[in-house]
Each structure stands twice: as structure tokens, then as C-alpha cells.
Amino acid sequence: MANRTTQVIECLNKLYDLMPDEIIAYEKIFDVDME
């Protein structure tokens, strides 16, 4: 399971590296929806 978790984290890190602006925008949208 540790290896699987590491793979997921690496995938997320790659997504952040590839689309930082889009992810930040989504996080802002989700923050607004939560409120």
C-alpha cells in the first residue's frame, strides 16, 4: 500500500507541475462552493 500511496502522490505532484494555474483556480472554486 505504501508504494501505491507514493505513486498517487507522485501523480499529484506531476499534475501540480503541469497545471499549477488550473489547479489553483479549481481550489478557489471549491473554497467558494464550500462556503
N, CA, C, O and CB atoms as a CASP TS submission, in Angstrom:
PFRMAT TS
TARGET T0000
AUTHOR 0000-0000-0000
METHOD Language model
MODEL 1
PARENT N/A
ATOM      1  N   MET     1       0.835  -1.207   0.000  1.00  0.00           N
ATOM      2  CA  MET     1       0.000   0.000   0.000  1.00  0.00           C
ATOM      3  C   MET     1       0.869   1.254   0.000  1.00  0.00           C
ATOM      4  O   MET     1       0.507   2.272  -0.591  1.00  0.00           O
ATOM      5  CB  MET     1      -0.944   0.007   1.221  1.00  0.00           C
ATOM      6  N   ALA     2       2.009   1.171   0.665  1.00  0.00           N
ATOM      7  CA  ALA     2       2.895   2.339   0.722  1.00  0.00           C
ATOM      8  C   ALA     2       3.334   2.727  -0.691  1.00  0.00           C
ATOM      9  O   ALA     2       3.373   3.907  -1.038  1.00  0.00           O
ATOM     10  CB  ALA     2       4.137   2.049   1.618  1.00  0.00           C
ATOM     11  N   ASN     3       3.663   1.716  -1.503  1.00  0.00           N
ATOM     12  CA  ASN     3       4.097   2.020  -2.868  1.00  0.00           C
ATOM     13  C   ASN     3       2.974   2.677  -3.658  1.00  0.00           C
ATOM     14  O   ASN     3       3.201   3.622  -4.414  1.00  0.00           O
ATOM     15  CB  ASN     3       4.569   0.745  -3.581  1.00  0.00           C
ATOM     16  N   ARG     4       1.746   2.159  -3.474  1.00  0.00           N
ATOM     17  CA  ARG     4       0.600   2.730  -4.189  1.00  0.00           C
ATOM     18  C   ARG     4       0.405   4.183  -3.773  1.00  0.00           C
ATOM     19  O   ARG     4       0.175   5.050  -4.616  1.00  0.00           O
ATOM     20  CB  ARG     4      -0.689   1.909  -3.916  1.00  0.00           C
ATOM     21  N   THR     5       0.498   4.445  -2.477  1.00  0.00           N
ATOM     22  CA  THR     5       0.333   5.816  -1.984  1.00  0.00           C
ATOM     23  C   THR     5       1.397   6.719  -2.589  1.00  0.00           C
ATOM     24  O   THR     5       1.112   7.846  -2.993  1.00  0.00           O
ATOM     25  CB  THR     5       0.407   5.858  -0.441  1.00  0.00           C
ATOM     26  N   THR     6       2.623   6.216  -2.647  1.00  0.00           N
ATOM     27  CA  THR     6       3.714   7.017  -3.214  1.00  0.00           C
ATOM     28  C   THR     6       3.424   7.335  -4.676  1.00  0.00           C
ATOM     29  O   THR     6       3.670   8.453  -5.130  1.00  0.00           O
ATOM     30  CB  THR     6       5.067   6.274  -3.084  1.00  0.00           C
ATOM     31  N   GLN     7       2.902   6.357  -5.414  1.00  0.00           N
ATOM     32  CA  GLN     7       2.586   6.579  -6.828  1.00  0.00           C
ATOM     33  C   GLN     7       1.523   7.654  -6.977  1.00  0.00           C
ATOM     34  O   GLN     7       1.612   8.505  -7.862  1.00  0.00           O
ATOM     35  CB  GLN     7       2.115   5.274  -7.490  1.00  0.00           C
ATOM     36  N   VAL     8       0.512   7.617  -6.104  1.00  0.00           N
ATOM     37  CA  VAL     8      -0.558   8.621  -6.166  1.00  0.00           C
ATOM     38  C   VAL     8       0.014  10.002  -5.888  1.00  0.00           C
ATOM     39  O   VAL     8      -0.308  10.967  -6.581  1.00  0.00           O
ATOM     40  CB  VAL     8      -1.689   8.292  -5.155  1.00  0.00           C
ATOM     41  N   ILE     9       0.870  10.092  -4.866  1.00  0.00           N
ATOM     42  CA  ILE     9       1.483  11.381  -4.523  1.00  0.00           C
ATOM     43  C   ILE     9       2.315  11.893  -5.693  1.00  0.00           C
ATOM     44  O   ILE     9       2.273  13.081  -6.013  1.00  0.00           O
ATOM     45  CB  ILE     9       2.362  11.251  -3.253  1.00  0.00           C
ATOM     46  N   GLU    10       3.069  11.003  -6.331  1.00  0.00           N
ATOM     47  CA  GLU    10       3.889  11.419  -7.466  1.00  0.00           C
ATOM     48  C   GLU    10       3.009  11.923  -8.603  1.00  0.00           C
ATOM     49  O   GLU    10       3.345  12.905  -9.265  1.00  0.00           O
ATOM     50  CB  GLU    10       4.774  10.257  -7.951  1.00  0.00           C
ATOM     51  N   CYS    11       1.873  11.247  -8.832  1.00  0.00           N
ATOM     52  CA  CYS    11       0.948  11.683  -9.884  1.00  0.00           C
ATOM     53  C   CYS    11       0.411  13.073  -9.571  1.00  0.00           C
ATOM     54  O   CYS    11       0.340  13.931 -10.450  1.00  0.00           O
ATOM     55  CB  CYS    11      -0.218  10.682 -10.039  1.00  0.00           C
ATOM     56  N   LEU    12       0.035  13.288  -8.316  1.00  0.00           N
ATOM     57  CA  LEU    12      -0.491  14.600  -7.920  1.00  0.00           C
ATOM     58  C   LEU    12       0.576  15.666  -8.101  1.00  0.00           C
ATOM     59  O   LEU    12       0.288  16.765  -8.574  1.00  0.00           O
ATOM     60  CB  LEU    12      -0.983  14.577  -6.454  1.00  0.00           C
ATOM     61  N   ASN    13       1.806  15.344  -7.727  1.00  0.00           N
ATOM     62  CA  ASN    13       2.898  16.313  -7.876  1.00  0.00           C
ATOM     63  C   ASN    13       3.097  16.661  -9.348  1.00  0.00           C
ATOM     64  O   ASN    13       3.343  17.819  -9.686  1.00  0.00           O
ATOM     65  CB  ASN    13       4.211  15.756  -7.275  1.00  0.00           C
ATOM     66  N   LYS    14       2.992  15.655 -10.228  1.00  0.00           N
ATOM     67  CA  LYS    14       3.150  15.908 -11.660  1.00  0.00           C
ATOM     68  C   LYS    14       2.036  16.820 -12.151  1.00  0.00           C
ATOM     69  O   LYS    14       2.278  17.728 -12.946  1.00  0.00           O
ATOM     70  CB  LYS    14       3.154  14.584 -12.457  1.00  0.00           C
ATOM     71  N   LEU    15       0.817  16.582 -11.679  1.00  0.00           N
ATOM     72  CA  LEU    15      -0.308  17.423 -12.094  1.00  0.00           C
ATOM     73  C   LEU    15      -0.079  18.855 -11.649  1.00  0.00           C
ATOM     74  O   LEU    15      -0.339  19.793 -12.403  1.00  0.00           O
ATOM     75  CB  LEU    15      -1.634  16.892 -11.518  1.00  0.00           C
ATOM     76  N   TYR    16       0.411  19.027 -10.419  1.00  0.00           N
ATOM     77  CA  TYR    16       0.684  20.382  -9.925  1.00  0.00           C
ATOM     78  C   TYR    16       1.742  21.047 -10.795  1.00  0.00           C
ATOM     79  O   TYR    16       1.638  22.233 -11.109  1.00  0.00           O
ATOM     80  CB  TYR    16       1.145  20.350  -8.445  1.00  0.00           C
ATOM     81  N   ASP    17       2.765  20.282 -11.185  1.00  0.00           N
ATOM     82  CA  ASP    17       3.842  20.844 -12.010  1.00  0.00           C
ATOM     83  C   ASP    17       3.323  21.206 -13.404  1.00  0.00           C
ATOM     84  O   ASP    17       3.744  22.202 -13.992  1.00  0.00           O
ATOM     85  CB  ASP    17       5.017  19.842 -12.123  1.00  0.00           C
ATOM     86  N   LEU    18       2.399  20.382 -13.928  1.00  0.00           N
ATOM     87  CA  LEU    18       1.909  20.603 -15.287  1.00  0.00           C
ATOM     88  C   LEU    18       0.849  21.700 -15.353  1.00  0.00           C
ATOM     89  O   LEU    18       0.837  22.497 -16.290  1.00  0.00           O
ATOM     90  CB  LEU    18       1.344  19.315 -15.846  1.00  0.00           C
ATOM     91  N   MET    19      -0.044  21.742 -14.354  1.00  0.00           N
ATOM     92  CA  MET    19      -1.160  22.685 -14.417  1.00  0.00           C
ATOM     93  C   MET    19      -1.343  23.462 -13.118  1.00  0.00           C
ATOM     94  O   MET    19      -2.418  23.394 -12.522  1.00  0.00           O
ATOM     95  CB  MET    19      -2.437  21.950 -14.751  1.00  0.00           C
ATOM     96  N   PRO    20      -0.344  24.189 -12.664  1.00  0.00           N
ATOM     97  CA  PRO    20      -0.458  24.908 -11.395  1.00  0.00           C
ATOM     98  C   PRO    20      -1.587  25.931 -11.410  1.00  0.00           C
ATOM     99  O   PRO    20      -2.341  26.039 -10.444  1.00  0.00           O
ATOM    100  CB  PRO    20       0.849  25.598 -11.070  1.00  0.00           C
ATOM    101  N   ASP    21      -1.705  26.678 -12.498  1.00  0.00           N
ATOM    102  CA  ASP    21      -2.729  27.729 -12.580  1.00  0.00           C
ATOM    103  C   ASP    21      -4.132  27.129 -12.524  1.00  0.00           C
ATOM    104  O   ASP    21      -4.993  27.622 -11.794  1.00  0.00           O
ATOM    105  CB  ASP    21      -2.559  28.550 -13.874  1.00  0.00           C
ATOM    106  N   GLU    22      -4.362  26.062 -13.296  1.00  0.00           N
ATOM    107  CA  GLU    22      -5.680  25.440 -13.327  1.00  0.00           C
ATOM    108  C   GLU    22      -6.048  24.869 -11.968  1.00  0.00           C
ATOM    109  O   GLU    22      -7.183  25.019 -11.516  1.00  0.00           O
ATOM    110  CB  GLU    22      -5.726  24.345 -14.385  1.00  0.00           C
ATOM    111  N   ILE    23      -5.092  24.213 -11.310  1.00  0.00           N
ATOM    112  CA  ILE    23      -5.368  23.612 -10.007  1.00  0.00           C
ATOM    113  C   ILE    23      -5.675  24.695  -8.978  1.00  0.00           C
ATOM    114  O   ILE    23      -6.590  24.540  -8.169  1.00  0.00           O
ATOM    115  CB  ILE    23      -4.175  22.753  -9.540  1.00  0.00           C
ATOM    116  N   ILE    24      -4.928  25.775  -9.003  1.00  0.00           N
ATOM    117  CA  ILE    24      -5.180  26.873  -8.060  1.00  0.00           C
ATOM    118  C   ILE    24      -6.584  27.426  -8.303  1.00  0.00           C
ATOM    119  O   ILE    24      -7.298  27.736  -7.350  1.00  0.00           O
ATOM    120  CB  ILE    24      -4.104  28.004  -8.210  1.00  0.00           C
ATOM    121  N   ALA    25      -6.983  27.551  -9.559  1.00  0.00           N
ATOM    122  CA  ALA    25      -8.312  28.067  -9.886  1.00  0.00           C
ATOM    123  C   ALA    25      -9.376  27.118  -9.343  1.00  0.00           C
ATOM    124  O   ALA    25     -10.362  27.567  -8.759  1.00  0.00           O
ATOM    125  CB  ALA    25      -8.474  28.251 -11.420  1.00  0.00           C
ATOM    126  N   TYR    26      -9.188  25.802  -9.530  1.00  0.00           N
ATOM    127  CA  TYR    26     -10.156  24.828  -9.027  1.00  0.00           C
ATOM    128  C   TYR    26     -10.251  24.901  -7.512  1.00  0.00           C
ATOM    129  O   TYR    26     -11.344  24.828  -6.951  1.00  0.00           O
ATOM    130  CB  TYR    26      -9.774  23.409  -9.466  1.00  0.00           C
ATOM    131  N   GLU    27      -9.103  25.044  -6.845  1.00  0.00           N
ATOM    132  CA  GLU    27      -9.109  25.115  -5.383  1.00  0.00           C
ATOM    133  C   GLU    27      -9.907  26.331  -4.928  1.00  0.00           C
ATOM    134  O   GLU    27     -10.652  26.257  -3.951  1.00  0.00           O
ATOM    135  CB  GLU    27      -7.663  25.174  -4.827  1.00  0.00           C
ATOM    136  N   LYS    28      -9.753  27.451  -5.632  1.00  0.00           N
ATOM    137  CA  LYS    28     -10.501  28.663  -5.270  1.00  0.00           C
ATOM    138  C   LYS    28     -11.998  28.436  -5.476  1.00  0.00           C
ATOM    139  O   LYS    28     -12.814  28.856  -4.655  1.00  0.00           O
ATOM    140  CB  LYS    28     -10.019  29.880  -6.111  1.00  0.00           C
ATOM    141  N   ILE    29     -12.356  27.767  -6.578  1.00  0.00           N
ATOM    142  CA  ILE    29     -13.772  27.492  -6.857  1.00  0.00           C
ATOM    143  C   ILE    29     -14.348  26.599  -5.762  1.00  0.00           C
ATOM    144  O   ILE    29     -15.445  26.851  -5.263  1.00  0.00           O
ATOM    145  CB  ILE    29     -13.944  26.820  -8.252  1.00  0.00           C
ATOM    146  N   PHE    30     -13.604  25.554  -5.388  1.00  0.00           N
ATOM    147  CA  PHE    30     -14.091  24.642  -4.351  1.00  0.00           C
ATOM    148  C   PHE    30     -14.223  25.368  -3.025  1.00  0.00           C
ATOM    149  O   PHE    30     -15.164  25.113  -2.274  1.00  0.00           O
ATOM    150  CB  PHE    30     -13.153  23.435  -4.204  1.00  0.00           C
ATOM    151  N   ASP    31     -13.295  26.267  -2.724  1.00  0.00           N
ATOM    152  CA  ASP    31     -13.368  27.019  -1.465  1.00  0.00           C
ATOM    153  C   ASP    31     -14.651  27.844  -1.440  1.00  0.00           C
ATOM    154  O   ASP    31     -15.313  27.931  -0.406  1.00  0.00           O
ATOM    155  CB  ASP    31     -12.121  27.940  -1.291  1.00  0.00           C
ATOM    156  N   VAL    32     -15.000  28.442  -2.561  1.00  0.00           N
ATOM    157  CA  VAL    32     -16.222  29.254  -2.629  1.00  0.00           C
ATOM    158  C   VAL    32     -17.442  28.354  -2.448  1.00  0.00           C
ATOM    159  O   VAL    32     -18.381  28.706  -1.734  1.00  0.00           O
ATOM    160  CB  VAL    32     -16.307  30.024  -3.983  1.00  0.00           C
ATOM    161  N   ASP    33     -17.424  27.178  -3.105  1.00  0.00           N
ATOM    162  CA  ASP    33     -18.559  26.262  -3.000  1.00  0.00           C
ATOM    163  C   ASP    33     -18.740  25.764  -1.569  1.00  0.00           C
ATOM    164  O   ASP    33     -19.867  25.587  -1.106  1.00  0.00           O
ATOM    165  CB  ASP    33     -18.373  25.075  -3.948  1.00  0.00           C
ATOM    166  N   MET    34     -17.633  25.540  -0.876  1.00  0.00           N
ATOM    167  CA  MET    34     -17.714  25.043   0.495  1.00  0.00           C
ATOM    168  C   MET    34     -18.405  26.063   1.390  1.00  0.00           C
ATOM    169  O   MET    34     -19.128  25.688   2.313  1.00  0.00           O
ATOM    170  CB  MET    34     -16.312  24.719   1.038  1.00  0.00           C
ATOM    171  N   GLU    35     -18.190  27.340   1.127  1.00  0.00           N
ATOM    172  CA  GLU    35     -18.819  28.392   1.938  1.00  0.00           C
ATOM    173  C   GLU    35     -20.265  28.571   1.484  1.00  0.00           C
ATOM    174  O   GLU    35     -20.985  29.406   2.031  1.00  0.00           O
ATOM    175  CB  GLU    35     -18.033  29.742   1.824  1.00  0.00           C
TER
END
